[in-house]
């Protein structure tokens, strides 16, 4: 069955029943047969063939919507197959990656052809992305000032408590050195006893 001869829009092709081959029809079977096992086999066979076709199509055109339209399946079907069939998912990911590499190669080939034909824009693009002297550069200048302020008594207490908790039961080698005793601290802040 050729989809070009149908009056059905492409997005509805997945709703059509699979075509029956002549040997199946000649044996007296019809699609109205009460034997569902035979129908399931046909559906499975068509599904397997569509999976192969979509994988081939993704390797050529790595756009799911376009590949699904060309095969005649809905995107939802494609994503359901990926969920239900881990092997299919892996093959589609590989096909998408290969398709993207193909498109990258084609784009790079066209860019090189444009350079060979004398395109200044193509030459500039190539140099900006492939030559260190022509890449966009950002220059930063300025001074970095850093100052170290002494810890407040509250900050020291929090750190000492964290060290104490982390070394619970072992000798504490990490206690903070005491810079001043309390009387010197009070004197240095203008409080004389």
C-alpha positions in Angstrom: 0.0 0.0 0.0 1.5 3.3 -1.1 0.8 6.2 1.2 1.0 8.6 -1.8 -2.1 7.1 -3.3 -4.2 7.6 -0.2 -6.5 10.5 0.6 -5.5 10.2 4.3 -3.2 12.8 5.8 0.3 11.5 6.7 -0.2 12.0 10.4 -3.1 9.4 10.3 -1.2 6.6 8.6 -0.5 4.9 11.8 -4.3 4.4 12.1 -4.5 2.3 9.0 -4.4 -1.5 9.3 -1.3 -3.2 8.0 -1.6 -4.5 4.4 -2.2 -8.2 4.0 0.0 -10.1 1.7 -1.6 -12.1 -1.1 -0.7 -15.6 0.3 -2.5 -14.7 3.6 -5.6 -13.6 1.7 -5.6 -16.6 -0.6 -5.5 -19.0 2.4 -9.0 -17.9 3.3 -8.0 -15.6 6.2 -9.5 -12.2 6.5 -8.8 -9.4 8.9 -12.2 -10.3 10.5 -10.8 -13.6 11.6 -11.5 -14.6 15.2 -8.0 -16.0 15.5 -6.2 -13.2 17.3 -2.9 -15.0 17.5 -2.4 -14.7 13.8 -3.3 -11.0 14.0 -0.9 -10.4 16.9 1.8 -12.0 14.8 1.1 -9.7 11.9 1.0 -6.6 14.2 4.3 -7.7 15.8 5.9 -8.3 12.4 4.8 -4.9 11.2 5.9 -3.3 14.4 9.4 -4.9 14.2 9.7 -3.7 10.6 8.6 -0.2 11.5 11.2 -0.2 14.3 13.9 -1.2 11.8 12.7 1.5 9.4 12.7 4.2 12.1 16.2 3.3 13.2 17.4 3.5 9.5 15.6 6.9 9.1 17.1 8.4 12.3 20.6 7.6 11.1 19.8 9.6 7.9 17.7 12.4 9.5 18.2 12.7 13.2 14.9 14.4 13.9 12.3 12.2 15.5 9.2 14.1 14.1 10.5 13.9 10.6 11.6 10.2 10.8 8.2 9.2 12.3 6.3 11.1 9.6 8.4 9.4 6.9 7.7 5.9 8.4 4.1 6.7 9.1 4.0 6.3 12.9 3.0 8.7 15.6 5.7 10.2 17.8 3.8 8.9 20.8 4.2 5.4 19.4 8.0 5.9 18.9 8.4 7.1 22.5 6.2 4.2 23.8 8.4 1.7 22.0 11.5 3.3 23.6 9.9 2.9 27.0 8.7 -0.7 26.4 11.8 -1.9 24.5 15.3 -1.1 26.0 17.1 -2.6 23.0 15.1 -0.4 20.7 15.9 2.6 22.8 19.6 1.9 22.7 19.5 1.4 18.9 17.6 4.7 18.4 20.1 6.6 20.6 22.9 5.2 18.5 21.1 6.0 15.3 20.4 9.6 16.5 24.1 10.0 17.4 25.2 8.6 14.0 22.7 10.9 12.2 23.9 13.9 14.0 27.5 13.1 13.1 26.4 12.7 9.5 24.7 16.1 9.5 27.8 17.6 11.2 30.0 16.2 8.4 27.6 17.5 5.7 27.6 21.0 7.3 31.4 21.0 7.6 31.7 19.9 4.0 29.4 22.7 2.9 31.4 25.2 4.9 34.7 24.1 3.4 33.1 24.3 -0.1 32.0 27.8 0.7 35.5 28.7 1.8 37.0 27.3 -1.4 34.5 29.3 -3.4 35.8 32.5 -1.7 33.1 33.2 0.9 34.5 35.7 3.4 31.8 34.9 6.0 32.6 31.2 5.8 36.3 31.9 6.1 35.7 34.1 9.1 33.5 31.5 10.8 36.0 28.8 10.3 38.9 30.9 11.7 36.8 32.1 14.7 36.1 28.4 15.6 39.3 26.6 14.6 42.2 29.0 15.0 43.4 30.3 18.3 44.5 33.7 16.9 41.0 34.5 15.7 38.8 33.2 18.5 36.8 35.6 20.6 38.8 36.6 23.6 37.7 38.2 26.8 40.2 40.2 28.7 39.7 40.8 32.4 41.8 43.3 34.4 41.6 44.7 37.8 42.9 44.3 41.3 41.9 41.6 43.7 41.9 42.7 47.3 41.5 40.2 50.0 41.6 40.8 53.7 41.6 38.3 56.5 39.5 39.4 59.4 39.9 37.6 62.7 37.1 35.3 63.7 34.6 36.5 66.2 34.3 34.7 69.5 31.0 33.2 68.2 32.6 31.9 65.0 35.5 30.4 67.0 33.0 28.7 69.3 31.1 27.2 66.4 34.3 25.9 64.7 35.6 24.4 68.0 32.3 22.7 68.6 32.3 21.2 65.1 35.9 20.0 65.6 34.9 18.5 69.0 32.0 16.7 67.5 34.0 15.4 64.5 36.7 14.0 66.7 34.4 12.7 69.4 36.4 10.4 71.7 39.8 11.1 70.1 42.5 13.5 71.1 41.7 16.9 69.7 44.6 18.1 67.6 42.6 20.7 65.9 41.6 23.2 68.5 42.0 26.8 67.5 44.9 28.8 69.0 43.8 31.4 71.5 45.0 34.8 70.4 44.3 36.7 73.5 42.9 36.0 76.9 39.6 37.7 77.9 41.3 40.5 79.9 43.4 41.5 76.9 40.4 41.3 74.6 38.4 43.7 76.9 41.3 46.1 77.1 41.8 46.2 73.4 38.2 47.2 72.9 38.5 50.1 75.2 37.1 48.5 78.4 39.6 48.8 81.3 38.8 46.8 84.4 
